Amino acid sequence: MTVLVASDLDRTLIYSTAALALSMPDPVAPRLLCVEVHESKPLSYMTETAAALLAELKEDPSVVFVPTTTRTRKQYQRISFPGRPAPYAICANGGQLLVDGVPDKDWRRAVAGRLAEECAPLEEVHDHLLAAADPAWLRKARVAEDLFAYLVVERGLVPDEWLKALTEWAEARGWTISLQGRKIYAVPRPLTKSAAMREVARRTGATTTLAAGDSLLDADLLLAADRAWRPGHGELADAAWTAPNVTALTKAGVAAGEEIVREFGRTVATLTA
């Protein structure tokens, strides 16, 4: 049996300082391992226990661990997980499939074809984001991998009505809007993590898929998996979103990340016993 384990990264498996949610007294806080450095500064963490459990999971010959993220390839490659390198990684919300760290050109061409047929052009959406955003709360505007766009904002200043109007405008053009931390993502609807996960499962012959994620952009991934988990924080938790194959964890922050890796390990052990 081959088990594919596809996990979202930010605020699911790894956590910035702002997302750690260390609510316990300082003397009993977990020891942390830095797994990402950016511009010579530590950026993302796991608990040391989670890191050790993940390294153990990746050594299991029945497991194919697939990091699955909205990050660009460059952003993903800043992360240094413990254990052996993942043979596959899904970046740009499914737009890039990395095989031993190298983008798969056939996959990228197939994705580009679907987007051209089913969605409004990226340029149109990006221009609308820039025109509609208020300079009072807009900090940055970016295009990722020539596939989708996002804004970095002062979240507390963004009106709910503006976000609702943007969501309706985007949906009419085949795009999805997702608010994650200080970023507002505009992503083409066909650009999904689940499609890339299915492709990796096909290539590896995986008979069972496990997944985890916290955001609206992870919902399709969780639904496509045989078993899935979401933490007690994030867009999905805020909306009380669930599904028959999805376990809603109560833990939040970096403790949820550790619990997710535990659940992966327990489930793999049961499946392969």
Protein Blocks (a to p, Z undefined) as FASTA:
>chain_A
ZZdddddfehplpccfklnopabcfklpccdddfbdeehiafbdcdfklmmmmmmmmmpm
kbccddddfbdfklmmmpccehjddfbdceehhpacceehiacfklmmmmmmmmmmmpcc
fklmmmmmmmmpcfklpmbdcdehhlaccddddfklmcfklmmmmmmmmmmnopacddeh
jaccdddfklcfklmmmmmmmmnopabdcdddfbfklmmmmmmpmbdcddfedjklmnop
acfklccdfbecjllmmmmmmmmmmmmmmmmZZ
